[in-house]
Amino acid sequence: MVEVAWAAIGLLAASLFGSLYWLGSRIDGLDAKFGARIDGLDSKIDNLDTKLGARIDNLSTRIDNLDTKLGARIDNLAARMDAHLQGHSA
């Protein structure tokens, strides 16, 4: 009876190690497959980075222009308010 139990344990252990070996080879195969796909995405991401950087630089220039215009309008409004308030204090 003990021999049968040890034989069953040995059979289960062999099946377990075989399954782990098979699973390891499957994971290695997927690693190679996904590695190639990820390497292909590197150039696309770099391309998008370049395009996005150009767009951000363009927006930065536009915001700086708007800042200049808004500053001039605020200064004009402040001058008008000062003139109006001096009319009330006189």
Residue pairs with C-beta under 8 A, 6 or more apart in sequence:
none
